[in-house]
Amino acid sequence: MPMLDPSLEWQRLCDHYRSLSEDELLEIMRESSGLTDAAQQALAYVAGQRGLKLQPGEPPSAPIPEAPPVPAYDADRAPVQLCLVWSRADALQVQDLLDQAGIPFFMGPEKATGVDGVTSSFGDGLSVQVMNIGLPWAQDAMKQYSPQDEPGSPQPDAAAGLAIHCPKCHSTEVVFDRLTTGDTNSPDNPAAKFHWTCDSCGHEWEDEGVETGK
């Protein structure tokens, strides 16, 4: 049996419940214990939008209708920004959280559906978008997000070691290539040089090593 796309199933259920009258929704709410978790969540979402609250003690007066496929609502499917990511490592963390929650997403101007499809630079912050209808669940999943390369994020102290950041895109996905020994007797080349490559954007540079904390 093929697996259902969680976002499409959510969309289908919400569309169905929106097509019902308030009385029909109240009847379904009285019998909601027999629904799937996804159906209960979609029912609560639509009922909340209409301001409906179940009044206990009233017997059902009509059978619960089936949920046939109905056309999608453009407003629900419209992309909205969830967050900005500033490195490949943070983008992978967001991807894992949204994948676990079953929420489709798009990254960058190329609308990539995964980090491997991103070709833009993370240097100015890369937009992560989800469908409007899935935003509450995406925000709930993002409570576990702990960005490492966001501007203003606290840097690790000297006891924990200082991370190397790419000077171009600020990613910490940095690879040490080699060490070139300097000539301390030459004023033109007095110190050793550390050669680095950024695994996120491919930028290469050299410096005199990691600065110690002050």
N, C-alpha and C positions, 0 to 999 in steps of 0.2 A: 504494500500500500504506500503510495508516494507521500512524503512528508509535506505538510502544509506550511507555506511561508507565514510566519507569525504576524508580520505587518499586514499582509493581504487578508488573513483571516480576521484580524482586528478591524480592518477597514470594512470588511463585509458585514460583520456583526453590528458595528456602529451604524452603518448605512441602514441596515434592517430596522434597528430599534428607533432610529429617527423617523422612519416611514410610518410608525405606529402612532395611534392616538394615546392620550394620557391614560385613559381607562385601560387600554391594552397593556401599556407599560406597567401599570399598577398590578394587573393580574399576573404578569410575568414575575414581578418583584415578589409577590406572595409565594410563588412556586420556585424561586431562584435556587433553592438548595439542590434541585435536580439538574442544574446547568453546569457546564464545564467552567473551569476557573477563568478561561478567556472570556466566555460569554457573561459571567458574573461581573467581571471587570468592565467590559464594554457597556453592560446594562447600567452599572453604577455611574459610569462616566456620562452617558446620555441623560439619565435621570437627574444627575446633578446639574447638568446644563439647563434643564427645564425647571429645576427647583422642586422636583417631586419627592415627597416623603411618604413612606408606607404607613398607613393607618392600620394597626393590628386589630384582629377580631372580625374583619369583614371576609365572608366566604367568597371564593372565586365564582364569578358569574359566567365565565366563558372559557373555552379551551384555549391553551397557549398556541398561537399560530406558529407554523414553521418559519424558518428564516431563509427565504429565497435570495439568490444573488441579485443585487441591485446596482445601478451605476454609481461610480465613485464620486465623491465630492472634491472639487478642485481645491477648496480651502483647506481641507484636511490633509491633502497630499502635498500642499505647498511646502518647500524647504524652509526651515528656520535655523539660524545659527545656534549651535549648542555651546561651542567654546572655540578658543584659538589654541593651537599647539605650536611650540617653538623649537621642537626637535623631533627627530625620527623616534627617539626613545619614548617621548611623551605621546606621540601619535600612536605608537604600538600599544601603549597602555590604554588609551581611549578605545582603540579598536577591540582589544580583548574584552573590555567591560561591556561594550555595546554588543559584541558578538555573543557573549554569555547571556545577555538579556534578550537576544533575538531581535534587535532593533537595527534596521538598515540605516546606513549613513553615507555621506559624501564628503570627500576631503579635497580642499583646494579648488582653484578655478577650473581644473580639469574634471571635477566631479568624480574623482576616483572612489571606488567602492572598497578600497583597501590601501594600506600604506605602500605596498609594492607598486601600485599604479600612480603614486604621486611623483610628479616631475618638477614641481615648483620648489623654490627655496623656502626653508622654514625661517629664514632670517627676519622677516617682517611679521611673522605669525601666520599660520595657515588655518583657514576657517574649516570647522567641522560642522556639517549640517545634518539634520534629521527631518523627517516629515512632521508637520505641525501636530498631527494626531498622536504621534508617539513621543512628543516632547516631555510630558509628565513622567513617563517611564524612563526615558533617557536621563532626565535630571536625577531621578532616584538612583539609577545605576552609577551616575557620576559622583555620588557621595563617597565612593571608594577611590576616586581619582586623586593622585598625589603627584602633581607636576614637579619635575626636577629642573627644568630649564626655562620656566616662565620668568619674564623680567621681574625683578624684585624678589624672587625666591631666595630664601636664606641659603648661604653657601656653607658647605661643611667646614667645621673648625679644624684647626691644625692637628688635633688629636686624632680625628677621623681621617685625615688626609685631604689634600686639596685636589679637586677635579680639574682636569684640563678641558678648556672650552675652545671650540673653533672660533677664531676671530671673525669669520665671515658669517656663519649661521648660528653661532652660539651653542651648537650641539656638543654633548659630552661623548658622542660616539667617535672618539679620537683614537687613532692607532699610532703607536710609536714606531718609526721606521728605522732610524739609526742614530748613532752619536758620532759626530765628527770632532776629533780631538784638536783643540786649538794650540797655537804656539804662544806660550806665555811670554816669550822673549820678543815677540813681534807686536808693535803697537797697533798694527792693522788687523791682527787676528789673535787677540789676547786670550780668548776663552773658548771652551768647547761649545758646540752647537748641537741642540736636539732637533731632529727632523721629525715632523708629524704629518699625518694625513687624516682629514675628516672623512669618516665613513658615511656621513649623511650627504654632504654636498661635493666631496672630492677635492676640496681645497687643500693645498700643501703649503707648509710654512716651516720656519725654523726659529728657535729662540734659545735662550740660555738656561732653560729648565724651569721647573716649578718654583714659584716664589714661596718663601716661607711665610706663615701667618705673622701678623704684626700685632 
